Amino acid sequence: MEYGPPVDLSFNGLFTVTEATWRDPRPGLRPLRTDSHNKYRTRALRLNYNNIKDLSDLEFTLNHFLVEPSMLGWLDLSFNKMTGIDDVLCQLNELRILYLHGNNIRYLNEVNKLSKLTHLHNLTLHGNAIDKHKGYRNHVVSVLPHLKRLDFSAVTKQERVLAKDWSTRRPGHKHNIPEVFYWI
């Protein structure tokens, strides 16, 4: 199947993911492709610049908009109000790009949930409280060794070596997060 441009539901003032189903996607430079049921032939969804706090009913919303929701490869949730990484993201097995920057994610151990996404190569988390933690980048790279880009910067071979070394030297090995990070 040939896929079209992203379904863009950004800048809609949405408070829930379900509210997106009441809106029409923003027009882009290229026209959206639909099937006979008016579902979109795309692997990308943009829900950025809204007020979304959690991802309950994300599956419903994906089924509403996409011909093949299980093939979602790019999800932009940047600049929302999310305080954690919802477990529903771990069900998106084909996800390759995930933008979570500019949210309210505070706990570094939230990143551990994403380790199930083996195709995830591009992740953004900057602009969240977690990017202020000492060892932030080392932790993310050690938990997600398949990442190619983090916060729009390439993950280097040296970073991979440092992250591996960093993770093996951490006491307790609770996915190698210092205890203080659990309570911040």
N, C-alpha and C positions, 0 to 999 in steps of 0.2 A: 504494500500500500504506500502511496506517496503521501507524505505529510505536509501540512501547510504551516503557516506562522502561528505563534502562540495565541491562545485565547487570553485576551488582556482584560482583566477585571480590576485593574489598579485605579486608585484615586476615586473610589466610589463611596467612601465613608462607611464601609461595611463593618459591623460589629461581630458578625458571625459568618462562618463559611457558607452556611445555608442561604443567607441573604443574597449571595452571589447569583443564585438560581433565579432571582427575580429581576436580574439586570441583563442587559445586552452587552456583549463584549465591545470594547473600544475598537473603532476601525483603525487599521494600520496601513502601511504602505502597500502591502500585498493583501489581497482579499483572502478571507478565511474560507477553507474548504469544508463543505458539509456533505453528509450522506443523505439518503432518502428520508431519514428520521430527524433531519436538522441537527444532528450531532456533528461535532467538529473533528476533522481529520488532522489531529495535531498530537504532538508528544510534549507540549509545553503549556503551562498555565501560569499566569501572572496574577497574583493577589496582593501585590505590594502596595504600600502607601494606603493602608486602611487602618482600622482599629481592632483587628482580630486578636482575641486573647487566647483562644484555643482552637483546636482543629476537629472538634466533635462534628460529625456528619461530613467530613472531607470525602469519604467514600461515596456518599450520596451525591455530593456536588460533582465529583469526577464522573460518576455515571450519568449525571444529567447533561454534562457538556461534551464528553469525549466518546468517540466511536470505540476506542480501545483504552479504557482507563488504566488497565494493567500495564500498558506500555508507556506510561508517563515517564519522561526522561529529564524534564527540567521543571522545577517548581520554584517560583519566586515569592517568598513570604517576607521580604525585607520591609522594614519600616512599618511594623505593626506593633502590637502590645503584648506579644507572647512572652511568658515568663519561664517557659521550659520547652523542651523538645518532646512533642507529643509522640507516643508510641505508634500512632497510626502511620507516621512517616516510615517506620521500619517495615511496613507492608508493601511499600512501593519499590519492589525488587528491581525495577529497571531504571530507577532514579540515578542520573549521572551528575546533575547539577542541582544544587540546593542553596538558595540564598536566604539566609536568616539574619543578615546584618541589620543593625538599627532596631532591634527589639529590646526586651527587658530580661534576657536570659542571664541569670546570676550564678548558677552553680555549674562549675566545670565538669562535674561528673555527668551532666545531662548529655554531653557529647558522646559518652560511651554507648548510648542507645543506637547511634548511627553505625556502629561497627558491623551490624547485620547487613548493611547496604554495600555489598561487595563491588557494585558497579559505580559507586559514588566517587567521582574524580575531582569535582570542583565544589568547594564549600566556602561560604562566607559567614563569619560570625562577628566580625569587627563591629564596633558600635554597641556591643552588649557589655554588661559588667564583667563577663568572664574574660574578656580580652585584656583586662587589667591584672589578672592573676599572674604571679611569677610562674614561669614555665608553661604558659598558655599554649604557645605554638608547639613546644616540645610534646606536651600532653596530647594535643589534637593529632599530630603526626604519628605519635606512638600508638594511639588507639585506632587511627584510620590510616594504616600504612600504604594503602592503595591510592591515597589522594595525590593528585598532580598539581592542584592549585588550592591554596588556602588564602582567603581574603584578597583575592585577585592577584596574588603573587605566587610564582612557581615554587613548588617544594623541591629543594635541591637535594642532591645526594648527601651532602654534608649534613643537612638538617635531618635526614633519615638516620644517619649514623649517630648524631647527637641525641635524637629522640629515643633511639633504641638504648643507648648508653644511659640516658636520663631515666628511662623507665625501669631499667634493671637496678639502678642505685637507689630508688625510692623505698623508704622503709614501709613495711606493711603490704605493699603491692595490691592495695584495694584499687585495682586498675591504675595504680601508681599516682594517686591523687593525695597530696598531703591532707591530713585530717582537717586542718583549718579550712580547706576549701569546701568541706561538707556543710559548714555552719555559716559561711559568709552570706 
